[in-house]
Amino acid sequence: MQKPSRKLPEGFNSFAEDLLRQVENVEGYLAPNEMRFLALLAACPTAEGEILEIGSFKGKSTIILAKAAELSGSSTVNAVDPMTAPSETDPDLRGDDSSFADFQKNIKAQDVDGKIQFHQMFSCELAKTWDKPLRLLWIDGDHTYEGTKLDFDGFAPHLSDKAIVAIHDVLHEFEGGIRVFMEDILLSPHFGACGFCGSIAWAQHLSDESEVALYREQKLSLYKKLGRLVPFIVFNKQLKGFEKKKYKFFRSMVPHGAADPQKWLETIR
């Protein structure tokens, strides 16, 4: 099957740099390359459907997705977060009970509050009633294995053909993202092109298994590289000293540099 021809929106690179400046003072945990990549995913649809963000914190990634989605003609970004801190992997709220007030303030200040459909609940609750196809699933919620697995299992059935799933912090010291990416994506016959930008792992959902077969070697290579990291994360909850140095060495072997927007578009189906 011939790959569709996709082009960047005109002026995307300058748009992305301006967007980074706009969200500079919004608290969050995204590196510049990761923010540019999120903007790329939102601005360049690979499939029909909605954008869903799991885990919004104070709105940094929500704002990026909403503003970039406008370039594609999308009007709404769906976001779900209970706005509590129930998980050991949640960001430190430094004594606050919730990040919701800051979230509301930030999306209003950036004039995107009307472009976000926010669901203040646990993602597993939203998954029970979700019935829309997804073109982009952005998972940045509970980073435990149980939490990430629930997020993926709850919404993966709604991925459109050629949709993108992206998981944050897979190359950080959390068990959830790396295990779900390896076990449920790289070993799956339903995902093709895949890779990293910073600590964001991404893959494209494909209905045609003959298309997936084209990416077998790429997936296998990435699986082997990530497999070296798993014992450090699963069995050593607090990496220290020489063990941490070994973990960082093996992590450096996983390609995770900045994504070139046009080359990325040429990689996917």
MODA-V200547 format. One record per residue. N is the residue number from 1. RES is the residue in one letter. SS is DSSP state (h for helix, s for strand, l for the rest). Layout:
n->(N/N)
res->(RES/RES)
ss->(SS/SS)
This chain:
n->(1/2/3/4/5/6/7/8/9/10/11/12/13/14/15/16/17/18/19/20/21/22/23/24/25/26/27/28/29/30/31/32/33/34/35/36/37/38/39/40/41/42/43/44/45/46/47/48/49/50/51/52/53/54/55/56/57/58/59/60/61/62/63/64/65/66/67/68/69/70/71/72/73/74/75/76/77/78/79/80/81/82/83/84/85/86/87/88/89/90/91/92/93/94/95/96/97/98/99/100/101/102/103/104/105/106/107/108/109/110/111/112/113/114/115/116/117/118/119/120/121/122/123/124/125/126/127/128/129/130/131/132/133/134/135/136/137/138/139/140/141/142/143/144/145/146/147/148/149/150/151/152/153/154/155/156/157/158/159/160/161/162/163/164/165/166/167/168/169/170/171/172/173/174/175/176/177/178/179/180/181/182/183/184/185/186/187/188/189/190/191/192/193/194/195/196/197/198/199/200/201/202/203/204/205/206/207/208/209/210/211/212/213/214/215/216/217/218/219/220/221/222/223/224/225/226/227/228/229/230/231/232/233/234/235/236/237/238/239/240/241/242/243/244/245/246/247/248/249/250/251/252/253/254/255/256/257/258/259/260/261/262/263/264/265/266/267/268/269)
res->(M/Q/K/P/S/R/K/L/P/E/G/F/N/S/F/A/E/D/L/L/R/Q/V/E/N/V/E/G/Y/L/A/P/N/E/M/R/F/L/A/L/L/A/A/C/P/T/A/E/G/E/I/L/E/I/G/S/F/K/G/K/S/T/I/I/L/A/K/A/A/E/L/S/G/S/S/T/V/N/A/V/D/P/M/T/A/P/S/E/T/D/P/D/L/R/G/D/D/S/S/F/A/D/F/Q/K/N/I/K/A/Q/D/V/D/G/K/I/Q/F/H/Q/M/F/S/C/E/L/A/K/T/W/D/K/P/L/R/L/L/W/I/D/G/D/H/T/Y/E/G/T/K/L/D/F/D/G/F/A/P/H/L/S/D/K/A/I/V/A/I/H/D/V/L/H/E/F/E/G/G/I/R/V/F/M/E/D/I/L/L/S/P/H/F/G/A/C/G/F/C/G/S/I/A/W/A/Q/H/L/S/D/E/S/E/V/A/L/Y/R/E/Q/K/L/S/L/Y/K/K/L/G/R/L/V/P/F/I/V/F/N/K/Q/L/K/G/F/E/K/K/K/Y/K/F/F/R/S/M/V/P/H/G/A/A/D/P/Q/K/W/L/E/T/I/R)
ss->(l/l/l/l/l/l/l/l/l/l/l/h/h/h/h/h/h/h/h/h/h/h/l/l/l/l/l/l/l/l/l/h/h/h/h/h/h/h/h/h/h/h/h/l/l/l/l/l/l/s/s/s/s/s/l/l/l/l/l/h/h/h/h/h/h/h/h/h/h/h/h/h/l/l/l/l/s/s/s/s/l/l/l/l/l/l/l/l/l/l/l/l/l/l/l/l/l/l/l/h/h/h/h/h/h/h/h/h/h/l/l/l/h/h/h/s/s/s/s/l/l/l/h/h/h/h/h/h/h/l/l/l/l/s/s/s/s/s/s/l/l/l/l/l/h/h/h/h/h/h/h/h/h/h/h/h/h/h/s/s/s/s/s/s/s/s/s/l/l/l/l/l/l/l/h/h/h/h/h/h/h/h/h/h/h/h/l/l/l/l/s/s/s/s/s/s/s/l/l/s/s/s/s/s/s/l/l/l/h/h/h/h/h/h/h/h/h/h/h/h/h/h/h/h/h/h/h/h/h/h/h/h/h/h/h/l/l/l/l/l/h/h/h/h/h/h/h/h/h/h/h/h/l/l/l/l/l/l/l/l/h/h/h/h/h/h/h/l/l)
